[in-house]
Amino acid sequence: MARVAVGGFQHETNTFAPQQATWSDFVRADAWPPLLQGAELIAGVEGFNIPIAGAVKRLAELGHEVVPLAWAAAPPASYVTEDAYERMWTLFDAALRSLGPLDAIYLDLHGAMVAEHAEDGEGEWLRRIRGIVGSKLPIVASLDYHANLTPDMARLATALVGYRTYPHIDMATTGGRAAELVDRLLRDKRPIYRAYRQLDFLIPLVWQCTSIEPAKGIFDLVRELEGGERTHNQGIVSVTHTPGFPPADIAQCGPAMVVYGHDKEAVEAAADRLAQAVNAQEKAFAGELLDPDTAASRAIELSKAATKPIVLADVQDNPGAGGTSDTVGLLAALVRHKAKGAVIGMIVDELAAQAAAEAGEGQIMRRGIGAAVGYAGEKPVEADWRVVKLGDGRFTGTGPFYGGAKFQIGPMALVTDEASGVSAVLACKRVQAADQEMFRHVGVEPSKVPILALKSTVHFRADFQPIAETILVVQSPGAHITDPVEMPYKHLRTGVRLRPMGPVWKGA
């Protein structure tokens, strides 16, 4: 039995977003657990679809002593403040120095964290840990699918293990795979070779979905390269590909991959094959984007003959990528086109949600909703909103992505503009609209509405694609800019194509 320390520090940083990630964002609970330290960490993550939950469970099954450090996550936003980063490091530093000799460390990291004072948040985190435990102790970290996997991260970790699905239905599974790799490293005690590759074009998140091509085929190849005893006998231990997170203005932004194994030639060959496969599909990472008015009118027309909801993905206001979840471009278009029966969620407007609770069910609330942050100069949508249903924001997710998540997102309300027949789900905390329970909590059965608009880029597909007649991708104003060409980069390395087959970035 080995002593394996476990901990995590999770943030997906959209450096172009208007809100920073502060210490209070890491401390509080929302869809994921709050800040956890020491013994409370083990029980606190149990049942969640997050990597550390899968790792803790699998390490215990493999007979190892799990030594908890600390874990925290904050919703995607702009830069992690220096204060938040350093407060979390203080917890890690103290725990690592006080918990005695360790045999290995497992870390639940994202891979796209950017702090005010550290461009490569995870690379710096690993550097500090190495400064305490030395260069030989095995450190295995799990990474989000949207990691910007940097050379320093690859160099400082013994191994990195990434998600393979988007929507991320394999988060806990990935933690379990990382735990199994820790176990293997401890048992084999053999040299591990690493082959790292970085690609030179950015992939918009909306086209990174693994349930459709070309990403589906690429991740079939990842599994093929790693899969089976025969592959392991040929020297391949682990294969990770991360398509990247374009809204992070850092030098090492973009797709990358890393292959590990005992046979150096086999490792290099596998990395080359995977890089060539992704490069060959560059042109295929594209699709149709609709403006809000076109999307609203097309959805109304399609819904006339549909037997299931027409789903509109409001991809640029995705809070899961740093969006404010309160922009009103799509809401206003649905109201203008009188899309009767349409429901949009979630509009994060704490004052409007509280006003609805104060007004009470059945009452009219004469005010604007949305645009609480006022991104791109937007104004709230004014109407006589009838308060149809109220909720306290406490419920449990049931979908493949948020399944088991204990939501604590404050007062919620379903409000309807009776003049247009359009309804909105109001909430107080930013959470991506990726679970049907968010709507059921305020009395909406998602499968029964004609048009359903979701503040999400891809994660919604896990729970909503099975009930959708069709999905339309909408490019309405929001802080998660879909097309990287429109992002005002300053720090990206030169020579990177800003979209598949797109223009080359030559510097600020």
Secondary structure in CASP SS format (residue, H / E / C, confidence):
PFRMAT SS
TARGET T0000
AUTHOR 0000-0000-0000
METHOD secondary structure of the structure
MODEL  1
M C 1.00
A C 1.00
R E 1.00
V E 1.00
A E 1.00
V E 1.00
G E 1.00
G E 1.00
F E 1.00
Q E 1.00
H C 1.00
E C 1.00
T E 1.00
N C 1.00
T C 1.00
F C 1.00
A C 1.00
P C 1.00
Q C 1.00
Q C 1.00
A E 1.00
T C 1.00
W H 1.00
S H 1.00
D H 1.00
F H 1.00
V H 1.00
R C 1.00
A C 1.00
D C 1.00
A C 1.00
W C 1.00
P C 1.00
P C 1.00
L C 1.00
L E 1.00
Q E 1.00
G C 1.00
A C 1.00
E H 1.00
L H 1.00
I H 1.00
A H 1.00
G H 1.00
V H 1.00
E C 1.00
G C 1.00
F C 1.00
N C 1.00
I C 1.00
P H 1.00
I H 1.00
A H 1.00
G H 1.00
A H 1.00
V H 1.00
K H 1.00
R H 1.00
L H 1.00
A H 1.00
E H 1.00
L C 1.00
G C 1.00
H C 1.00
E E 1.00
V E 1.00
V E 1.00
P E 1.00
L E 1.00
A E 1.00
W E 1.00
A E 1.00
A E 1.00
A C 1.00
P C 1.00
P C 1.00
A E 1.00
S C 1.00
Y C 1.00
V E 1.00
T C 1.00
E H 1.00
D H 1.00
A H 1.00
Y H 1.00
E H 1.00
R H 1.00
M H 1.00
W H 1.00
T H 1.00
L H 1.00
F H 1.00
D H 1.00
A H 1.00
A H 1.00
L H 1.00
R H 1.00
S H 1.00
L C 1.00
G C 1.00
P C 1.00
L C 1.00
D C 1.00
A E 1.00
I E 1.00
Y E 1.00
L E 1.00
D E 1.00
L E 1.00
H C 1.00
G C 1.00
A C 1.00
M C 1.00
V C 1.00
A E 1.00
E C 1.00
H C 1.00
A E 1.00
E C 1.00
D C 1.00
G H 1.00
E H 1.00
G H 1.00
E H 1.00
W H 1.00
L H 1.00
R H 1.00
R H 1.00
I H 1.00
R H 1.00
G H 1.00
I H 1.00
V H 1.00
G C 1.00
S C 1.00
K C 1.00
L C 1.00
P C 1.00
I E 1.00
V E 1.00
A E 1.00
S E 1.00
L E 1.00
D C 1.00
Y C 1.00
H C 1.00
A C 1.00
N C 1.00
L C 1.00
T C 1.00
P H 1.00
D H 1.00
M H 1.00
A H 1.00
R H 1.00
L H 1.00
A C 1.00
T C 1.00
A E 1.00
L E 1.00
V E 1.00
G E 1.00
Y C 1.00
R C 1.00
T C 1.00
Y C 1.00
P C 1.00
H C 1.00
I C 1.00
D C 1.00
M H 1.00
A H 1.00
T H 1.00
T H 1.00
G H 1.00
G H 1.00
R H 1.00
A H 1.00
A H 1.00
E H 1.00
L H 1.00
V H 1.00
D H 1.00
R H 1.00
L H 1.00
L H 1.00
R H 1.00
D H 1.00
K C 1.00
R C 1.00
P C 1.00
I C 1.00
Y E 1.00
R E 1.00
A E 1.00
Y E 1.00
R E 1.00
Q E 1.00
L C 1.00
D C 1.00
F E 1.00
L C 1.00
I C 1.00
P C 1.00
L H 1.00
V H 1.00
W H 1.00
Q C 1.00
C C 1.00
T C 1.00
S C 1.00
I C 1.00
E C 1.00
P C 1.00
A H 1.00
K H 1.00
G H 1.00
I H 1.00
F H 1.00
D H 1.00
L H 1.00
V H 1.00
R H 1.00
E H 1.00
L H 1.00
E H 1.00
G C 1.00
G H 1.00
E H 1.00
R H 1.00
T H 1.00
H H 1.00
N H 1.00
Q C 1.00
G C 1.00
I E 1.00
V E 1.00
S E 1.00
V E 1.00
T E 1.00
H E 1.00
T E 1.00
P C 1.00
G C 1.00
F C 1.00
P C 1.00
P C 1.00
A C 1.00
D C 1.00
I C 1.00
A C 1.00
Q C 1.00
C C 1.00
G C 1.00
P C 1.00
A E 1.00
M E 1.00
V E 1.00
V E 1.00
Y E 1.00
G E 1.00
H C 1.00
D C 1.00
K H 1.00
E H 1.00
A H 1.00
V H 1.00
E H 1.00
A H 1.00
A H 1.00
A H 1.00
D H 1.00
R H 1.00
L H 1.00
A H 1.00
Q H 1.00
A H 1.00
V H 1.00
N H 1.00
A H 1.00
Q C 1.00
E H 1.00
K H 1.00
A H 1.00
F C 1.00
A C 1.00
G C 1.00
E C 1.00
L C 1.00
L E 1.00
D C 1.00
P H 1.00
D H 1.00
T H 1.00
A H 1.00
A H 1.00
S H 1.00
R H 1.00
A H 1.00
I H 1.00
E H 1.00
L H 1.00
S H 1.00
K C 1.00
A C 1.00
A C 1.00
T C 1.00
K C 1.00
P C 1.00
I E 1.00
V E 1.00
L E 1.00
A E 1.00
D E 1.00
V H 1.00
Q H 1.00
D H 1.00
N C 1.00
P H 1.00
G H 1.00
A H 1.00
G C 1.00
G C 1.00
T C 1.00
S C 1.00
D C 1.00
T C 1.00
V C 1.00
G H 1.00
L H 1.00
L H 1.00
A H 1.00
A H 1.00
L H 1.00
V H 1.00
R H 1.00
H C 1.00
K C 1.00
A C 1.00
K C 1.00
G C 1.00
A C 1.00
V E 1.00
I E 1.00
G E 1.00
M E 1.00
I E 1.00
V E 1.00
D C 1.00
E H 1.00
L H 1.00
A H 1.00
A H 1.00
Q H 1.00
A H 1.00
A H 1.00
A H 1.00
E H 1.00
A H 1.00
G C 1.00
E C 1.00
G C 1.00
Q C 1.00
I E 1.00
M E 1.00
R E 1.00
R E 1.00
G E 1.00
I E 1.00
G C 1.00
A C 1.00
A C 1.00
V C 1.00
G C 1.00
Y H 1.00
A H 1.00
G H 1.00
E C 1.00
K C 1.00
P C 1.00
V E 1.00
E E 1.00
A E 1.00
D E 1.00
W E 1.00
R E 1.00
V E 1.00
V E 1.00
K E 1.00
L E 1.00
G E 1.00
D C 1.00
G C 1.00
R E 1.00
F E 1.00
T E 1.00
G C 1.00
T C 1.00
G C 1.00
P C 1.00
F C 1.00
Y C 1.00
G C 1.00
G C 1.00
A C 1.00
K E 1.00
F E 1.00
Q E 1.00
I C 1.00
G C 1.00
P C 1.00
M E 1.00
A E 1.00
L E 1.00
V E 1.00
T E 1.00
D E 1.00
E C 1.00
A C 1.00
S C 1.00
G C 1.00
V E 1.00
S E 1.00
A E 1.00
V E 1.00
L E 1.00
A E 1.00
C C 1.00
K C 1.00
R C 1.00
V C 1.00
Q C 1.00
A C 1.00
A C 1.00
D C 1.00
Q C 1.00
E H 1.00
M H 1.00
F H 1.00
R H 1.00
H C 1.00
V C 1.00
G C 1.00
V C 1.00
E C 1.00
P H 1.00
S H 1.00
K H 1.00
V C 1.00
P C 1.00
I E 1.00
L E 1.00
A E 1.00
L E 1.00
K C 1.00
S C 1.00
T C 1.00
V C 1.00
H C 1.00
F C 1.00
R H 1.00
A H 1.00
D H 1.00
F H 1.00
Q H 1.00
P H 1.00
I H 1.00
A C 1.00
E C 1.00
T E 1.00
I E 1.00
L E 1.00
V E 1.00
V E 1.00
Q C 1.00
S C 1.00
P C 1.00
G C 1.00
A C 1.00
H C 1.00
I C 1.00
T C 1.00
D C 1.00
P H 1.00
V H 1.00
E H 1.00
M C 1.00
P C 1.00
Y C 1.00
K C 1.00
H C 1.00
L C 1.00
R C 1.00
T C 1.00
G C 1.00
V C 1.00
R E 1.00
L C 1.00
R C 1.00
P C 1.00
M C 1.00
G C 1.00
P C 1.00
V E 1.00
W C 1.00
K C 1.00
G C 1.00
A C 1.00
END
